[in-house]
C-alpha cells in the first residue's frame, strides 16, 4: 500500500514539473499585442508593439523593429532589446503591407505561427495600403493604444460588413482549401486616423491580387453568407423615377436606402459543355429606410421591386466579373463544384481559380419589401 502511495505522489510531482518547466512570470514577460511586416530593399522588417505596465512611463506602449530573414529568427533579436521575454500568445493583430504581398505570398511568414502552439489562434489578419511603418510610427490623439484601436476598428468593420474578416486559423483553412481563395481586411491611414478601405483578395499562396471597396466587400460577405444583419445598402435609382420632387438632393439624383434584415442563398451547380455553371438564387427581405424621390410604393410595388432587383443584380454581376478577371474565388464556388460535380472537379482542383475564371455565374436576386416606414 505504501508503495502505491509513493508512486502516486511521484506521478503527481512529475505532472506538476511538466506544467511549470517553461513558466514565465508576468513581471518577466513582454506581452506582444501587434505584429507588422513589410519588405524594405528585399529585407524583411518585423515590427512588434507591446503595452508598458509602468505608471512612471511616458508612453503606454513600446515598439521594436527587427530586420531579419524569417519571423522565428526575429524572436531572439527582439529578446535582446526588451525588458522582458517576448510572449506572443496574446497577439491581437498581424498586419502586412500590400506591397510586400504583391512581391511574394504570405504563407512563408506564417509557418512558425502555426507550428508553435503558444501563439494566439485568433489574431486578426489585415493588409495595409501603404507602409506598415507609417501607421506604427503615428500617434493618434484621443485613441487607445494602437493594438486596441486596430482591434476595435476591425471588429466594427466586421459587424457593419465593411470588409472580409479572417483570423489566422481561418486563413489557414482558406489557404489550403482548394475550393476557395482568401480575403482579409484592408486598412489605410487617413490624416489623423485609420480607415477600413475594404478587402484584399489573395491567391492560395497568399499573394495579393486585387482590392475590393467597402461596398463591394458588403456584397461579397452577403454572397458568402457571412453578413451580419441588418445590412444597409444605398442604390442609385434609374431615370424612370425622375420627376419633380421636394426630396431630391443637390445633384438631382434619385437614391434609395434599404436595410436587408434577412437573406437566403441557394446555389445550383452543374457542368455542361466543358464549363462549370452556377445559378445563385438570393432571397432578400428588406425595409426601405430612405428615398430621395416621390413614389407611391404600395401602388407601384411590383415595378419598384423589379427595379431594386435589377440594381442589385448589376452590382453583384460587376463584383463577380472583377473576381473572375483576377482568377480568384473568395466566395467558395469551388466547394459547390466539388460537392455536386466531383468527377469534373477532380480534374481541375489544382488550378480551380483559373477554371472558375471561365465558369458561368448567374445571379438571381429576389427582394421582398416588408416595410417602408411609418410615415409617408
C-alpha positions as CSV (number, residue, x, y, z in Angstrom):
1,X,0.0,0.0,0.0
2,X,2.8,2.3,1.0
3,X,4.5,1.6,-2.4
4,X,1.3,2.6,-4.3
5,X,1.1,5.9,-2.4
6,X,4.7,6.7,-3.1
7,X,4.2,6.0,-6.8
8,X,1.0,8.2,-6.9
9,X,2.9,11.1,-5.2
10,X,5.8,10.7,-7.6
11,X,3.4,10.8,-10.6
12,X,1.8,13.9,-9.3
13,X,5.2,15.6,-8.8
14,X,6.2,14.7,-12.3
15,X,3.0,16.2,-13.7
16,X,3.4,19.4,-11.8
17,X,7.0,19.7,-13.0
18,X,5.9,19.2,-16.6
19,X,3.4,22.0,-16.4
20,X,5.9,24.5,-14.9
21,X,9.0,23.9,-16.8
22,X,8.6,26.8,-19.3
23,X,6.7,29.1,-17.0
24,X,7.3,32.9,-17.4
25,X,6.3,35.2,-14.6
26,X,4.2,38.2,-15.7
27,X,6.8,40.7,-14.4
28,X,9.5,38.9,-16.6
29,X,7.4,38.9,-19.8
30,X,6.9,41.4,-22.6
31,X,3.3,40.9,-23.9
32,X,3.2,41.4,-27.6
33,X,-0.2,42.7,-28.9
34,X,0.7,43.6,-32.5
35,X,3.0,42.3,-35.2
36,X,3.6,44.1,-38.5
37,X,5.7,43.0,-41.6
38,X,6.9,44.7,-44.7
39,X,9.8,44.5,-47.2
40,X,12.5,47.1,-47.5
41,X,15.1,46.6,-50.2
42,X,14.3,42.9,-50.2
43,X,14.9,42.7,-46.4
44,X,12.1,41.7,-44.1
45,X,11.2,44.3,-41.4
46,X,9.2,42.9,-38.5
47,X,7.6,45.3,-36.0
48,X,6.3,44.4,-32.5
49,X,4.2,46.5,-30.2
50,X,3.5,45.8,-26.5
51,X,2.0,47.7,-23.6
52,X,4.1,49.2,-20.8
53,X,2.9,48.4,-17.3
54,X,4.7,51.2,-15.5
55,X,2.9,54.2,-14.1
56,X,6.1,56.3,-14.5
57,X,6.5,55.6,-18.2
58,X,5.7,58.5,-20.5
59,X,4.3,56.2,-23.2
60,X,1.7,53.5,-22.8
61,X,3.4,51.2,-25.3
62,X,6.7,50.2,-26.8
63,X,7.5,49.4,-30.4
64,X,10.5,47.4,-31.7
65,X,11.8,46.9,-35.2
66,X,13.9,44.0,-36.5
67,X,15.4,43.4,-39.9
68,X,15.7,39.6,-40.5
69,X,15.1,36.7,-42.8
70,X,12.3,34.8,-41.0
71,X,9.7,35.5,-38.4
72,X,11.0,32.9,-36.0
73,X,14.6,34.3,-36.2
74,X,13.2,37.7,-35.2
75,X,12.3,36.5,-31.7
76,X,15.8,36.2,-30.1
77,X,16.7,39.6,-31.6
78,X,13.6,41.1,-30.0
79,X,14.5,39.5,-26.7
80,X,18.0,41.1,-26.9
81,X,16.3,44.5,-26.8
82,X,13.4,44.0,-24.5
83,X,12.9,44.5,-20.7
84,X,11.2,41.0,-20.6
85,X,11.0,37.8,-22.5
86,X,8.7,38.1,-25.6
87,X,5.3,36.3,-25.3
88,X,3.2,36.0,-28.4
89,X,0.1,34.2,-27.0
90,X,-1.9,37.5,-26.8
91,X,-1.2,39.0,-30.2
92,X,-4.4,40.6,-31.5
93,X,-3.4,41.9,-34.9
94,X,-1.0,40.7,-37.6
95,X,-0.5,43.2,-40.4
96,X,1.2,43.1,-43.8
97,X,1.8,45.8,-46.4
98,X,0.1,45.3,-49.8
99,X,3.5,46.0,-51.5
100,X,5.0,43.0,-49.7
101,X,2.2,40.7,-50.6
102,X,2.4,41.8,-54.3
103,X,6.0,40.5,-54.4
104,X,5.6,37.3,-52.5
105,X,3.0,35.3,-50.7
106,X,2.1,35.4,-47.1
107,X,2.5,31.7,-46.3
108,X,6.3,31.6,-45.6
109,X,5.8,34.2,-42.9
110,X,3.0,32.3,-41.2
111,X,4.8,28.9,-40.9
112,X,6.2,29.4,-37.4
113,X,2.9,30.9,-36.3
114,X,1.1,27.6,-37.0
115,X,3.8,25.4,-35.6
116,X,4.1,26.9,-32.2
117,X,1.0,26.1,-30.0
118,X,1.8,29.1,-27.7
119,X,0.9,31.6,-30.4
120,X,-2.5,33.2,-30.5
121,X,-5.0,31.3,-32.6
122,X,-7.4,34.2,-33.0
123,X,-5.2,37.1,-34.2
124,X,-6.8,39.3,-36.9
125,X,-5.0,39.4,-40.2
126,X,-5.0,42.7,-42.1
127,X,-3.2,44.3,-45.0
128,X,-2.2,48.0,-45.3
129,X,-2.4,50.3,-48.3
130,X,1.0,52.0,-48.0
131,X,3.7,51.2,-45.5
132,X,3.2,49.4,-42.2
133,X,5.7,51.7,-40.5
134,X,3.7,54.8,-41.4
135,X,0.9,53.6,-39.2
136,X,3.0,52.2,-36.4
137,X,5.0,55.4,-36.1
138,X,2.0,57.6,-36.0
139,X,0.4,58.9,-32.8
140,X,-3.4,59.0,-32.9
141,X,-4.7,61.5,-30.4
142,X,-7.7,60.7,-28.3
143,X,-7.4,57.0,-29.3
144,X,-6.4,54.0,-27.2
145,X,-3.0,52.3,-27.8
146,X,-2.7,51.1,-31.4
147,X,-3.3,47.4,-30.9
148,X,-6.6,48.1,-29.1
149,X,-7.5,50.8,-31.6
150,X,-7.0,48.4,-34.6
151,X,-8.7,45.5,-32.9
152,X,-11.8,47.7,-32.2
153,X,-11.7,49.1,-35.8
154,X,-11.5,45.6,-37.4
155,X,-14.3,44.3,-35.1
156,X,-16.6,47.2,-36.0
157,X,-15.8,46.6,-39.7
158,X,-16.9,43.0,-39.3
159,X,-20.1,43.9,-37.5
160,X,-21.0,46.5,-40.2
161,X,-19.9,44.4,-43.2
162,X,-17.3,46.8,-44.4
163,X,-14.6,44.2,-45.1
164,X,-13.8,40.5,-45.1
165,X,-12.8,39.3,-41.6
166,X,-10.3,36.5,-41.0
167,X,-8.3,35.1,-38.1
168,X,-5.0,33.3,-38.6
169,X,-6.7,29.9,-38.2
170,X,-9.5,30.8,-40.6
171,X,-6.8,32.0,-43.1
172,X,-5.1,28.6,-42.8
173,X,-8.3,26.9,-43.8
174,X,-8.9,29.2,-46.7
175,X,-5.3,28.9,-48.0
176,X,-5.3,25.1,-48.0
177,X,-8.9,24.6,-49.2
178,X,-8.7,24.3,-52.9
179,X,-12.3,25.4,-53.5
180,X,-11.8,29.0,-52.1
181,X,-9.3,31.8,-52.1
182,X,-8.5,34.0,-49.0
183,X,-9.8,37.5,-48.4
184,X,-8.8,39.7,-45.5
185,X,-9.4,43.2,-44.1
186,X,-7.6,46.1,-45.8
187,X,-6.8,49.4,-44.0
188,X,-5.1,52.7,-44.8
189,X,-4.0,55.8,-42.9
190,X,-6.2,58.8,-43.5
191,X,-5.0,62.1,-42.0
192,X,-5.4,61.7,-38.2
193,X,-7.0,58.3,-38.1
194,X,-7.0,54.8,-39.7
195,X,-9.8,53.8,-42.0
196,X,-11.0,50.4,-43.3
197,X,-10.7,50.7,-47.1
198,X,-12.3,47.3,-47.9
199,X,-10.9,43.8,-48.5
200,X,-7.7,42.5,-50.0
201,X,-8.1,39.4,-52.2
202,X,-5.2,36.9,-52.2
203,X,-4.5,33.7,-54.1
204,X,-3.9,30.4,-52.4
205,X,-0.2,31.3,-51.9
206,X,-1.3,34.4,-50.0
207,X,-0.2,36.7,-52.8
208,X,-2.1,40.0,-53.2
209,X,-4.2,40.1,-56.4
210,X,-6.9,42.7,-56.0
211,X,-8.8,45.0,-53.6
212,X,-12.5,45.4,-53.0
213,X,-14.1,48.6,-51.8
214,X,-16.2,48.6,-48.6
215,X,-19.3,48.5,-50.8
216,X,-18.0,45.5,-52.8
217,X,-17.0,43.8,-49.6
218,X,-20.5,44.1,-48.2
219,X,-21.9,42.3,-51.3
220,X,-19.1,39.7,-51.1
221,X,-19.8,38.8,-47.4
222,X,-23.5,38.6,-48.3
223,X,-22.8,36.1,-51.0
224,X,-20.5,34.2,-48.6
225,X,-23.4,34.1,-46.1
226,X,-21.2,35.8,-43.5
227,X,-23.0,39.2,-43.4
228,X,-24.1,40.5,-40.1
229,X,-27.7,41.7,-40.2
230,X,-29.0,44.3,-40.7
231,X,-27.1,45.3,-43.8
232,X,-27.6,48.8,-45.2
233,X,-27.4,49.4,-49.0
234,X,-27.9,52.7,-50.8
235,X,-28.8,52.4,-54.5
236,X,-29.0,55.0,-57.3
237,X,-32.4,54.8,-59.0
238,X,-32.7,54.8,-62.8
239,X,-34.0,57.7,-64.8
240,X,-37.6,56.3,-64.9
241,X,-38.1,57.6,-61.4
242,X,-37.1,61.2,-62.2
243,X,-40.0,63.5,-61.5
244,X,-40.4,66.9,-59.8
245,X,-39.8,66.3,-56.1
246,X,-39.0,68.2,-52.9
247,X,-36.9,65.2,-51.8
248,X,-34.2,65.5,-54.4
249,X,-30.7,66.3,-53.3
250,X,-28.4,69.0,-54.7
251,X,-27.2,66.8,-57.6
252,X,-30.7,66.0,-58.6
253,X,-30.2,62.2,-58.4
254,X,-32.6,59.7,-57.0
255,X,-31.4,57.4,-54.2
256,X,-32.9,54.8,-52.1
257,X,-31.5,53.2,-48.9
258,X,-32.8,49.8,-47.9
259,X,-31.9,47.7,-44.9
260,X,-31.5,43.9,-45.5
261,X,-32.6,42.0,-42.4
262,X,-32.7,38.5,-43.8
263,X,-31.1,36.6,-46.7
264,X,-31.4,33.1,-48.0
265,X,-28.9,31.8,-50.6
266,X,-29.3,28.8,-52.8
267,X,-26.6,27.7,-55.3
268,X,-27.4,25.3,-58.1
269,X,-24.3,23.7,-59.7
270,X,-23.9,22.0,-63.0
271,X,-21.2,21.1,-65.6
272,X,-22.2,21.5,-69.2
273,X,-20.3,21.7,-72.5
274,X,-16.9,21.7,-70.7
275,X,-17.9,24.6,-68.4
276,X,-19.0,24.9,-64.8
277,X,-22.1,26.9,-64.2
278,X,-23.6,28.2,-61.0
279,X,-27.1,29.7,-60.5
280,X,-27.3,31.7,-57.3
281,X,-30.8,32.5,-56.0
282,X,-30.6,35.2,-53.4
283,X,-33.7,36.0,-51.4
284,X,-33.6,39.2,-49.5
285,X,-36.1,40.7,-47.1
286,X,-35.7,44.4,-46.8
287,X,-37.1,47.6,-45.2
288,X,-37.0,50.9,-47.0
289,X,-35.1,53.4,-44.8
290,X,-34.7,56.4,-47.1
291,X,-35.7,57.7,-50.6
292,X,-35.0,61.0,-52.3
293,X,-37.8,60.8,-54.8
294,X,-41.6,60.8,-54.9
295,X,-43.2,57.4,-55.2
296,X,-46.2,55.5,-54.0
297,X,-44.6,52.2,-53.1
298,X,-47.9,50.5,-52.3
299,X,-49.3,51.2,-55.8
300,X,-46.0,50.6,-57.6
301,X,-44.8,47.7,-55.5
302,X,-44.2,45.2,-58.4
303,X,-42.4,47.8,-60.6
304,X,-40.4,49.1,-57.6
305,X,-39.3,45.6,-56.6
306,X,-38.3,44.9,-60.2
307,X,-36.0,47.9,-60.3
308,X,-34.4,47.1,-57.0
309,X,-33.7,43.6,-58.2
310,X,-32.1,44.9,-61.4
311,X,-29.9,47.4,-59.5
312,X,-28.7,44.7,-57.0
313,X,-28.0,42.3,-59.9
314,X,-26.0,44.9,-61.7
315,X,-23.7,45.4,-58.7
316,X,-23.4,41.6,-58.0
317,X,-22.6,40.9,-61.6
318,X,-19.8,43.6,-61.6
319,X,-18.4,42.1,-58.4
320,X,-18.3,38.6,-59.8
321,X,-16.7,39.8,-63.1
322,X,-13.9,41.5,-61.1
323,X,-13.3,38.4,-59.1
324,X,-13.2,36.1,-62.1
325,X,-10.9,38.5,-64.1
326,X,-8.4,38.2,-61.3
327,X,-8.7,34.4,-61.2
328,X,-10.0,34.2,-57.6
329,X,-12.8,32.6,-55.8
330,X,-13.3,34.2,-52.3
331,X,-17.0,33.2,-52.2
332,X,-16.2,29.5,-52.4
333,X,-17.9,28.2,-55.6
334,X,-15.3,25.6,-55.8
335,X,-16.7,23.9,-52.7
336,X,-20.0,23.5,-54.5
337,X,-18.2,22.2,-57.6
338,X,-16.6,19.5,-55.6
339,X,-19.8,18.6,-53.8
340,X,-22.0,18.3,-56.9
341,X,-19.7,17.7,-59.8
342,X,-16.9,15.8,-58.3
343,X,-15.6,13.9,-61.4
344,X,-15.2,17.2,-63.2
345,X,-13.8,19.0,-60.2
346,X,-11.2,16.3,-59.6
347,X,-9.6,17.1,-62.9
348,X,-9.2,20.8,-62.2
349,X,-8.9,21.0,-58.4
350,X,-5.2,22.0,-58.5
351,X,-6.0,25.1,-60.7
352,X,-9.5,25.8,-59.6
353,X,-9.2,29.7,-59.7
354,X,-8.2,29.6,-63.3
355,X,-11.1,27.2,-64.1
356,X,-13.6,29.4,-62.2
357,X,-12.5,32.4,-64.3
358,X,-14.1,30.6,-67.2
359,X,-17.3,29.5,-65.3
360,X,-20.7,30.9,-65.8
361,X,-22.3,32.5,-62.8
362,X,-25.9,33.7,-62.9
363,X,-27.3,35.8,-60.0
364,X,-31.0,36.0,-59.4
365,X,-31.9,38.5,-56.6
366,X,-35.4,38.2,-55.2
367,X,-36.3,41.2,-53.0
368,X,-39.3,41.3,-50.8
369,X,-40.2,44.7,-49.3
370,X,-41.5,44.1,-45.8
371,X,-41.7,47.7,-44.6
372,X,-41.2,51.2,-45.9
373,X,-41.5,53.4,-42.9
374,X,-44.2,54.6,-40.5
375,X,-44.8,57.9,-42.3
376,X,-45.4,58.7,-46.0
